[in-house]
């Protein structure tokens, strides 16, 4: 198996994106333009003529050492391939990671199964997904009691959903209501870059829930890719939470997408009562550390 280590400026963008597009486990995170807009520094491992690719996102750590890390806005990366994702192939890529990376703490995608003999600490992560093929009535049958209560509150407060709000409105809402993080400002700029790149390709849309006074209470950005719809950044204000705004936003999404041959990717990284309440099912992937 011919695996090469390439610096970012050596990568053939067209061949790389083609591999991610046609890979059986392809997802939005693997495209060159997505990586470029989120990761400051990244290199890669490439098999043959871009039959398989493995992004290596890194940062400079203590004493100038390089560390492989999982960047914001990318739940998982790992190996993408148009070939069979066998354990020997995954093992070969892991072994091909250059020794110059002094530590590794990354998320493999859901179809990467690493043999335990490789000496990594493996930590299971949980994403949630749901099939959108059933009718809306069938999907709504899976809602929890709390979900129905919240939808009732949203109706009581006459909340309404608006599509295609300005990306800047979403980014500003993110800065206000995203979980506290020291690099929240930088993440909001990365979010804006992602949104504009997706909209340019016609692969997604913004969604917001407003009250009758015109106040934004919940927002999200949805991305279409690889027969999936991904929920990128569900956000809700304290007032919106008390009035069922986020439940209303997702309910509208389900009403407009039910019956379509798509998988809804809730894009979580752990147990999540909110998405469980809408009937989403757990799906595991792994964080590996060394």
Residue pairs with C-beta under 8 A, 6 or more apart in sequence:
1 47
1 89
1 92
2 47
2 48
3 45
3 46
3 47
3 52
3 92
3 93
3 96
4 45
4 46
4 47
5 43
5 44
5 45
5 96
5 98
6 43
6 44
6 45
6 46
7 43
8 41
8 42
8 43
8 44
11 32
11 44
11 46
12 50
13 32
15 49
15 50
16 32
16 44
16 46
16 50
16 53
17 31
17 32
17 33
18 50
19 50
19 51
19 52
19 53
19 80
19 81
19 82
20 26
20 27
20 30
20 31
20 53
20 80
21 31
22 82
23 30
23 80
23 81
23 82
24 81
24 82
24 85
24 111
25 80
25 81
25 85
25 109
25 110
25 111
25 112
26 80
26 225
26 226
27 76
27 109
27 225
27 226
27 228
27 230
28 34
28 203
28 223
28 225
28 226
28 230
29 35
29 73
29 74
29 75
29 76
29 77
30 53
30 55
30 77
30 80
33 197
34 74
34 194
34 197
35 42
35 55
35 57
35 74
37 190
37 193
37 194
37 197
38 71
38 72
38 73
38 74
38 190
38 193
38 194
39 55
39 57
39 71
39 74
40 59
41 57
41 58
41 59
41 60
42 55
42 56
42 57
42 58
43 56
43 58
44 53
44 54
44 55
44 56
45 53
45 54
45 56
45 93
45 96
45 97
46 52
46 53
46 54
47 53
47 81
47 83
47 89
47 93
51 81
51 82
51 83
52 79
52 80
52 81
52 82
52 83
52 89
52 93
53 79
53 80
53 81
54 77
54 78
54 79
54 80
54 93
55 77
56 68
56 97
56 101
57 68
57 69
57 70
57 71
57 74
57 77
57 106
58 66
58 67
58 68
58 69
58 101
59 66
59 67
59 69
60 66
60 67
61 67
61 102
61 103
65 102
65 103
66 100
66 101
66 102
67 101
67 102
67 103
67 104
67 105
68 97
68 101
68 103
68 104
68 105
68 106
69 105
69 106
70 77
70 105
70 106
70 107
70 287
72 183
72 187
72 190
73 187
73 190
73 191
73 194
73 232
74 107
75 107
75 127
75 267
75 269
75 285
76 107
76 108
76 109
76 110
76 127
76 285
77 106
77 107
77 108
77 109
78 90
78 106
78 107
78 108
78 109
78 112
79 85
79 89
79 90
79 93
79 108
79 109
79 112
80 109
81 89
83 89
85 111
85 112
85 113
87 113
87 114
87 115
90 108
90 112
90 113
90 114
90 115
91 114
91 115
91 118
94 114
94 118
94 120
95 118
97 104
103 289
103 290
104 120
104 288
104 289
104 290
105 287
105 288
105 289
106 287
106 288
107 125
107 285
107 286
107 287
107 288
108 114
108 285
108 286
108 287
108 288
109 285
110 127
110 283
110 284
110 285
112 285
112 286
114 120
114 122
114 286
114 288
116 122
119 290
120 288
120 289
120 290
121 288
121 289
121 290
122 286
122 287
122 288
122 289
123 286
123 287
123 288
123 289
124 284
124 285
124 286
124 287
125 269
125 270
125 284
125 285
125 286
125 287
126 268
126 269
126 270
126 271
126 272
126 282
126 283
126 284
127 265
127 266
127 267
127 268
127 269
127 282
127 283
127 284
127 285
128 266
128 268
128 272
128 275
128 276
128 280
128 281
128 282
128 283
129 263
129 264
129 265
129 266
129 280
129 281
129 283
130 139
130 263
130 264
130 266
130 278
130 279
130 280
130 281
131 262
131 263
131 264
132 139
132 229
132 254
132 257
132 258
132 259
132 260
132 261
132 262
132 263
132 264
133 259
133 260
133 261
133 262
134 258
134 259
135 258
135 259
136 254
136 255
136 258
136 259
138 258
139 254
139 258
139 279
140 254
141 279
142 278
142 279
143 151
143 277
143 278
143 279
144 276
144 277
144 278
146 277
147 247
147 277
147 278
149 244
150 244
150 247
150 248
151 244
151 247
151 248
151 251
152 244
153 242
153 243
153 244
154 209
154 243
154 244
154 245
154 247
154 248
154 251
156 243
157 211
157 243
157 244
158 211
158 212
159 209
159 210
159 211
159 217
159 243
159 244
159 245
159 248
160 209
160 210
160 212
161 207
161 208
161 209
161 210
161 248
161 249
161 252
162 207
162 208
162 209
162 210
163 205
163 206
163 207
164 205
164 206
165 206
165 207
165 208
165 216
165 219
166 206
167 192
167 195
167 196
167 199
167 206
168 192
169 206
169 208
169 216
169 219
170 191
170 195
170 206
170 208
170 219
170 221
170 233
171 188
171 189
171 191
171 192
171 195
172 188
173 208
173 216
173 219
173 235
173 237
174 184
174 187
174 188
174 191
174 219
174 233
174 235
175 184
175 185
175 188
176 237
177 235
177 236
177 237
178 184
178 187
178 188
178 233
178 235
181 187
191 221
191 232
191 233
194 221
194 232
195 204
195 206
195 221
198 204
198 221
198 223
199 205
203 223
203 224
203 225
204 221
204 222
204 223
204 224
204 232
205 221
205 222
206 219
206 220
206 221
207 219
207 220
207 221
207 222
207 249
207 252
207 253
208 216
208 218
208 219
208 220
208 249
209 216
209 217
209 218
209 219
209 240
209 245
209 246
209 248
209 249
210 216
210 217
211 217
211 243
215 239
216 237
217 236
217 237
217 239
217 240
217 243
217 245
218 234
218 235
218 236
218 237
218 240
218 245
218 246
218 248
218 249
219 233
219 234
219 235
219 249
220 231
220 232
220 233
220 234
220 235
220 249
220 250
220 253
221 232
221 233
222 229
222 230
222 231
222 232
222 253
223 229
223 230
223 232
224 230
224 262
227 261
227 262
227 263
228 262
228 263
228 264
228 265
229 257
229 262
229 263
229 264
229 265
230 265
230 267
231 250
231 264
231 265
231 266
231 267
232 267
234 246
234 249
234 250
235 246
236 245
236 246
237 245
239 245
240 246
246 274
247 278
250 278
254 278
257 264
264 280
266 272
266 275
266 280
268 275
